[in-house]
Amino acid sequence: MERFLAFSLEEMPFVVIALVVAFTFHEFAHAFVAYKFGDDTAKEQGRLTLNPVSHLDPIGTIFILIAGFGWARPVPVNRRNFENPRLASILVSFAGPLSNFIIALIAFGLMFFLAPAGIPPFFVDLLQMMVWLNLVLFVFNLLPFPPLDGYRIIEDLVPPATRVKLTQYEQYGVLIFLIIVITPLNQWVIQPIFNTVLPALLQGFTTIFSIFI
């Protein structure tokens, strides 16, 4: 059975906990920032909550356990409710990945200071998984491919005429992205980004917390 999973059976409990936390806070962050900027669409649909049941997508969760990538239920956002649609939409899009970055930073800090004190190994393993998965989600969601948050940010940064053209070809962008993710192209396009950015982020965390020692 283990050969059909992206993670080992020993890792699975930590993966599940880390994913529930990561996905829940990611989607809640989108909903919270949208609400603060005047869009109550997510709130009216019960998405302004930290209840994981409201955010987890069963198929997306299974996919990440089996294939190593997946998704939660996207938070509905109505740009027309924003006073400044472009700025608000950029901040709403960035809020999700930022929440994952903050969780990773907190988990790394706990591990950095508590691990030397001799906390139980399972807690260290959980914190390591929290750091790793949240950093992966942070970087992954900022990639400039639809339907990721990074693409949504680009949509609102470019001129309106360019946004219209992007929208016209978005379906093809989604298809190209899926092909990249599920084929060997992943090793040439996405993995090099992770191999460069993730170690740099971890080194940055180490530098930050080393200041306090």
Secondary structure, DSSP 8 states (H G I E B T S, - for coil): -GGGSSS-TTTHHHHHHHHHHHHHHHHHHHHHHHHHTT--HHHHTT-SS--GGGTB-HHHHHHHHHTS---B------GGG-SSHHHHHHHHHHHHHHHHHHHHHHHHHHHHHHGGGT--HHHHHHHHHHHHHHHHHHHHHTSSSTTSHHHHHHHHHS-HHHHHHHHHTHHHHHHHHHHHHHSTTHHHHTHHHHHHHHHHHHHHHHHHHHTT-
